[in-house]
């Protein structure tokens, strides 16, 4: 069945390059979708920011569907993550993302921007089969959120052919993360390092990922 939220979002995307994610875009989208403005405001109670979040979440959903179709069993794990990041960029219109980045840069919407990044990182790790339930669940998503944020900013300014410079940037950022993970492993393999990290590692081991029905922030010491 036709989803009215998708109808409004599709109509809005024609206006976003000119009016951004704004109330003007919302009103014009309601008109183009042939829906009462009051109904559209009920679907997007916070107006433009809810519309932008719907756009972002649709990109995450499309990425998850795309990854489910791919066989990446022969790929290294870091290459799977790089592929997922690239597919996420391919799933959206660059100008719409540029306008969303401008919106989420405003102080009153910064929390929504952070949530959007976290949700994308979660979508990628979940699609790639992450089974962690302790502090690693959080650290993986926090790290990938930072990587993805930097990649998006680089991509928005990339005018190279087929965005090949962005592909190289993705590889470099993931290599940086892998070096950090190698350093963490080396510390934990060292007797003195294990002693120093005993406290932090214990706390991380007691963290539990959030239940999917309740959302963040999860729990400490309980079941996921």
C-alpha positions as CSV (number, residue, x, y, z in Angstrom):
1,X,0.0,0.0,0.0
2,X,1.0,3.6,-0.6
3,X,2.8,4.9,2.5
4,X,1.8,8.6,3.0
5,X,5.1,9.4,4.6
6,X,6.9,8.2,1.5
7,X,4.6,10.2,-0.7
8,X,5.4,13.3,1.3
9,X,9.1,12.6,1.3
10,X,9.3,11.9,-2.4
11,X,7.5,15.2,-3.0
12,X,9.8,17.0,-0.6
13,X,13.0,15.9,-2.4
14,X,12.1,18.0,-5.4
15,X,12.2,21.1,-3.2
16,X,15.0,20.4,-0.8
17,X,17.8,21.6,-3.2
18,X,16.1,25.0,-3.3
19,X,14.5,25.4,0.1
20,X,16.4,22.9,2.2
21,X,14.8,20.9,4.9
22,X,12.4,23.6,5.9
23,X,8.8,24.4,6.7
24,X,8.4,25.8,3.1
25,X,9.5,22.4,1.8
26,X,7.0,20.7,4.0
27,X,4.1,22.8,2.8
28,X,5.1,22.4,-0.8
29,X,5.4,18.7,-0.4
30,X,1.9,18.5,1.1
31,X,0.6,20.3,-1.9
32,X,2.4,18.2,-4.4
33,X,1.4,15.0,-2.6
34,X,-2.2,16.2,-2.6
35,X,-2.5,15.8,1.1
36,X,-3.9,18.2,3.7
37,X,-1.2,20.2,5.5
38,X,-2.7,19.3,8.8
39,X,-2.3,15.6,8.0
40,X,1.3,16.1,6.9
41,X,2.1,17.9,10.1
42,X,0.6,15.0,12.0
43,X,2.9,12.6,10.2
44,X,5.9,14.9,10.8
45,X,5.2,16.6,14.2
46,X,8.5,18.5,14.4
47,X,8.2,19.5,10.7
48,X,11.4,19.8,8.7
49,X,13.7,17.9,11.2
50,X,11.3,14.9,11.2
51,X,11.2,15.0,7.4
52,X,15.0,15.0,7.3
53,X,15.2,12.1,9.8
54,X,12.7,10.1,7.6
55,X,14.9,10.7,4.6
56,X,17.9,9.5,6.6
57,X,16.2,6.4,7.9
58,X,14.9,5.5,4.5
59,X,18.5,5.5,3.3
60,X,19.4,3.1,6.2
61,X,16.6,0.8,5.3
62,X,17.6,0.7,1.6
63,X,21.2,0.0,2.6
64,X,20.1,-2.9,4.8
65,X,18.0,-4.4,2.0
66,X,21.0,-4.0,-0.4
67,X,23.4,-5.7,1.9
68,X,21.0,-8.5,2.5
69,X,21.2,-9.2,-1.3
70,X,25.0,-9.3,-1.5
71,X,27.3,-12.2,-0.9
72,X,30.4,-10.8,0.8
73,X,31.6,-14.0,2.4
74,X,34.9,-13.9,0.6
75,X,35.7,-10.3,1.6
76,X,37.8,-9.2,4.5
77,X,35.7,-7.7,7.3
78,X,37.2,-4.2,6.9
79,X,36.3,-4.4,3.2
80,X,32.7,-5.3,4.0
81,X,32.5,-2.2,6.2
82,X,34.0,-0.1,3.5
83,X,31.5,-1.5,1.0
84,X,28.6,-0.8,3.3
85,X,29.7,2.8,3.8
86,X,30.0,3.3,0.1
87,X,26.6,1.7,-0.6
88,X,25.1,4.0,2.0
89,X,26.4,7.0,0.1
90,X,25.1,5.7,-3.2
91,X,21.6,5.3,-1.8
92,X,21.0,9.0,-1.4
93,X,21.0,12.3,-3.3
94,X,24.1,14.3,-2.4
95,X,22.4,17.7,-2.3
96,X,19.7,16.4,0.0
97,X,22.4,15.1,2.4
98,X,24.2,18.5,2.1
99,X,21.0,20.3,3.2
100,X,20.5,17.8,6.0
101,X,24.0,18.3,7.3
102,X,23.3,22.0,7.4
103,X,20.1,21.4,9.4
104,X,21.7,19.0,11.9
105,X,24.6,21.4,12.4
106,X,22.2,23.8,14.2
107,X,22.5,23.4,18.0
108,X,18.8,22.6,18.5
109,X,19.1,19.7,16.1
110,X,22.6,18.4,16.9
111,X,21.2,15.5,19.0
112,X,19.1,14.4,16.0
113,X,22.2,14.5,13.8
114,X,24.1,12.4,16.3
115,X,21.2,9.9,16.5
116,X,21.2,9.7,12.7
117,X,24.9,8.8,12.6
118,X,24.4,6.2,15.3
119,X,21.5,4.6,13.5
120,X,23.5,4.3,10.3
121,X,26.4,2.7,12.2
122,X,24.0,0.3,13.9
123,X,22.3,-0.5,10.6
124,X,25.7,-1.4,9.0
125,X,26.9,-3.5,11.9
126,X,23.6,-5.3,12.2
127,X,23.5,-6.0,8.5
128,X,27.1,-7.4,8.7
129,X,26.0,-9.8,11.4
130,X,27.5,-8.2,14.5
131,X,26.7,-10.4,17.5
132,X,28.3,-8.4,20.3
133,X,26.2,-7.8,23.3
134,X,28.6,-6.1,25.8
135,X,30.6,-2.9,25.6
136,X,31.9,-3.8,22.2
137,X,28.3,-3.2,20.9
138,X,28.7,0.4,21.8
139,X,32.4,0.9,20.9
140,X,31.8,-0.5,17.4
141,X,29.0,1.9,16.7
142,X,30.7,4.9,18.3
143,X,33.8,4.3,16.2
144,X,31.9,3.7,13.0
145,X,29.7,6.8,13.7
146,X,32.9,8.9,13.8
147,X,34.2,7.3,10.6
148,X,30.9,7.7,8.7
149,X,30.6,11.4,9.8
150,X,34.0,12.2,8.5
151,X,33.4,10.3,5.3
152,X,30.1,12.2,4.6
153,X,31.8,15.5,5.1
154,X,34.6,14.5,2.7
155,X,32.1,13.1,0.2
156,X,30.1,16.3,0.1
157,X,33.2,18.2,-1.0
158,X,34.5,15.6,-3.4
159,X,34.2,16.5,-7.1
160,X,36.5,13.8,-8.4
161,X,35.3,11.5,-11.2
162,X,33.0,8.8,-9.7
163,X,34.0,10.1,-6.3
164,X,37.1,7.9,-6.4
165,X,38.8,10.2,-3.8
166,X,36.0,9.4,-1.4
167,X,36.7,5.7,-1.8
168,X,40.3,6.2,-1.0
169,X,39.3,8.3,2.1
170,X,37.0,5.5,3.3
171,X,39.9,3.0,3.1
172,X,42.3,5.3,5.0
173,X,39.8,6.0,7.8
174,X,39.1,2.2,8.2
175,X,42.9,1.6,8.2
176,X,43.1,4.1,11.1
177,X,40.5,2.2,13.0
178,X,42.2,-1.1,12.4
179,X,45.5,0.3,13.8
180,X,43.6,1.4,16.9
181,X,42.1,-2.1,17.3
182,X,45.6,-3.6,16.9
183,X,47.0,-1.3,19.5
184,X,44.2,-2.3,21.9
185,X,44.9,-6.0,21.3
186,X,48.6,-5.4,21.9
187,X,47.9,-3.6,25.2
188,X,45.6,-6.5,26.4
189,X,48.2,-9.1,25.4
190,X,50.8,-7.4,27.6
191,X,50.6,-8.4,31.3
192,X,51.1,-4.8,32.5
193,X,48.6,-3.6,30.0
194,X,46.0,-6.2,31.1
195,X,46.5,-5.0,34.7
196,X,46.0,-1.3,33.8
197,X,43.0,-2.1,31.6
198,X,41.4,-4.5,34.1
199,X,39.0,-1.9,35.5
200,X,37.8,-0.4,32.2
201,X,37.5,-3.9,30.6
202,X,35.4,-5.1,33.5
203,X,33.0,-2.1,33.1
204,X,32.8,-2.7,29.4
205,X,32.1,-6.4,29.9
206,X,29.1,-5.5,32.1
207,X,27.5,-3.2,29.6
208,X,24.6,-4.7,27.6
209,X,23.3,-3.6,24.2
210,X,19.8,-2.1,24.3
211,X,16.8,-4.3,23.6
212,X,15.5,-3.5,20.1
213,X,12.1,-2.7,21.5
214,X,13.4,-0.1,24.0
215,X,16.2,1.7,22.2
216,X,19.2,3.3,23.9
217,X,21.0,3.5,26.3
218,X,20.8,-0.2,27.2
219,X,21.8,-1.5,30.7
220,X,24.7,-2.4,32.9
221,X,24.9,-6.0,34.2
222,X,21.5,-7.1,32.9
223,X,20.3,-9.0,30.0
224,X,20.1,-7.3,26.5
